[in-house]
């Protein structure tokens, strides 16, 4: 359906998501962050035209982020009627930044993070997305609201 959904993490922008210092590795993760998180919104916003935005959850795409306490993650997006597409790697967090590093990639994706009980908000992840569903990806910012499962 959307090429960028398949390559969400694999085609992250080379630009850093933020300049905050972020501790990484399983010893630096905030207590209680590990678990399965399902997106209630996952909005891609074009960096070149902020009025161009797509909420893939509103289009029936399922987005799940599993953060293991050992410091690994799996990010899965499933379009309706399609096989799930998963990426994995390592993760780390400070009190307000979540960092994902996909296995085999040299870059990281950083999100500004807030957690309140069973709700997790991730904003500002620099990724690539195919807004026209035509195989042409462009720089985008990913903002998600997730609920613990």
C-alpha positions as CSV (number, residue, x, y, z in Angstrom):
1,X,0.0,0.0,0.0
2,X,2.6,2.5,1.0
3,X,6.3,1.9,0.3
4,X,7.3,4.1,3.2
5,X,5.4,2.0,5.7
6,X,7.6,-0.9,4.7
7,X,10.7,1.1,5.0
8,X,9.7,3.5,7.9
9,X,12.8,2.9,10.0
10,X,15.1,1.7,7.2
11,X,14.9,5.1,5.4
12,X,15.3,7.5,8.4
13,X,16.5,10.9,7.6
14,X,20.2,11.6,8.0
15,X,19.4,14.7,10.0
16,X,19.3,14.2,13.8
17,X,15.9,14.4,15.4
18,X,17.1,16.4,18.3
19,X,20.3,17.5,20.0
20,X,19.5,16.4,23.5
21,X,21.9,14.1,25.3
22,X,20.4,10.7,25.4
23,X,21.6,7.8,27.4
24,X,21.3,4.5,25.6
25,X,21.3,0.8,26.5
26,X,19.1,-1.2,28.8
27,X,20.6,0.3,32.0
28,X,19.4,3.8,31.1
29,X,15.7,3.1,30.3
30,X,13.1,4.7,32.5
31,X,11.4,2.1,34.7
32,X,8.1,1.0,33.3
33,X,8.8,2.0,29.7
34,X,9.4,-1.6,28.5
35,X,6.3,-3.3,27.1
36,X,3.9,-3.4,24.1
37,X,2.6,-0.1,22.9
38,X,-0.1,0.3,20.2
39,X,-0.5,3.6,18.4
40,X,-3.9,5.4,18.6
41,X,-2.4,8.0,16.2
42,X,0.7,7.9,13.9
43,X,0.9,11.1,12.0
44,X,3.6,11.7,9.3
45,X,4.1,15.4,8.6
46,X,6.0,16.5,5.5
47,X,9.1,18.5,6.3
48,X,8.8,20.6,3.2
49,X,5.0,21.3,3.6
50,X,3.7,21.0,7.1
51,X,0.1,21.1,5.9
52,X,0.8,17.7,4.2
53,X,0.1,15.1,6.9
54,X,-1.2,11.5,7.0
55,X,-2.4,9.6,10.1
56,X,-1.9,6.0,9.1
57,X,-3.9,4.7,12.1
58,X,-6.9,6.7,10.8
59,X,-6.4,4.7,7.6
60,X,-6.7,1.4,9.5
61,X,-2.9,0.7,9.6
62,X,-1.9,-1.0,12.9
63,X,1.3,0.4,14.5
64,X,2.8,-1.5,17.4
65,X,6.1,-0.8,19.2
66,X,7.4,-3.5,21.6
67,X,10.2,-2.3,23.9
68,X,12.0,-5.2,25.6
69,X,13.6,-4.6,29.0
70,X,16.8,-6.0,27.6
71,X,17.1,-2.9,25.4
72,X,15.8,-4.3,22.1
73,X,12.7,-3.3,20.2
74,X,10.4,-4.4,17.4
75,X,8.4,-1.8,15.4
76,X,5.6,-3.3,13.3
77,X,3.2,-1.6,10.8
78,X,0.4,-3.6,9.3
79,X,-1.7,-2.2,6.4
80,X,-5.2,-3.6,6.0
81,X,-5.0,-6.9,4.1
82,X,-1.2,-6.9,4.0
83,X,1.4,-8.9,5.9
84,X,2.9,-7.2,8.9
85,X,6.2,-5.4,8.3
86,X,8.6,-5.3,11.2
87,X,11.9,-3.7,11.9
88,X,14.0,-4.3,15.0
89,X,17.1,-3.1,16.8
90,X,18.1,-1.5,20.1
91,X,16.6,1.3,22.1
92,X,17.5,3.6,24.9
93,X,15.9,6.5,26.7
94,X,16.4,9.4,29.0
95,X,13.6,11.0,30.9
96,X,12.3,12.7,27.8
97,X,14.0,11.2,24.7
98,X,13.5,7.7,23.1
99,X,16.1,6.6,20.7
100,X,15.7,3.7,18.2
101,X,18.6,2.2,16.3
102,X,17.7,-0.3,13.7
103,X,19.9,-3.4,13.4
104,X,22.4,-2.9,10.5
105,X,21.8,0.9,10.3
106,X,24.3,3.6,11.3
107,X,21.7,6.2,12.2
108,X,19.3,6.6,15.1
109,X,15.8,8.0,15.2
110,X,15.1,10.1,18.3
111,X,11.7,11.1,19.6
112,X,10.8,13.6,22.2
113,X,8.9,11.4,24.7
114,X,6.4,11.9,27.5
115,X,4.9,9.0,29.4
116,X,1.8,9.3,31.6
117,X,0.7,5.9,33.1
118,X,-0.4,3.7,30.2
119,X,0.0,6.5,27.6
120,X,3.2,7.2,25.6
121,X,3.6,10.2,23.3
122,X,6.5,10.2,20.8
123,X,7.1,13.3,18.7
124,X,9.7,14.5,16.2
125,X,11.1,11.3,14.8
126,X,12.8,12.1,11.5
127,X,11.8,9.5,8.9
128,X,10.9,9.2,5.3
129,X,7.3,8.6,4.1
130,X,5.5,8.1,0.8
131,X,2.7,10.7,1.0
132,X,1.4,9.9,-2.5
133,X,1.6,6.1,-2.2
134,X,3.5,6.2,-5.5
135,X,6.9,4.9,-4.3
136,X,8.4,8.4,-4.0
137,X,9.5,9.0,-0.4
138,X,10.3,12.4,1.2
139,X,11.5,13.7,4.5
140,X,8.9,13.6,7.2
141,X,8.4,13.9,10.9
142,X,6.6,11.1,12.8
143,X,4.4,11.9,15.8
144,X,2.6,9.1,17.7
145,X,0.4,8.6,20.6
146,X,0.5,5.0,22.0
147,X,-1.3,3.0,24.7
148,X,0.2,0.2,26.7
149,X,-1.3,-3.2,25.8
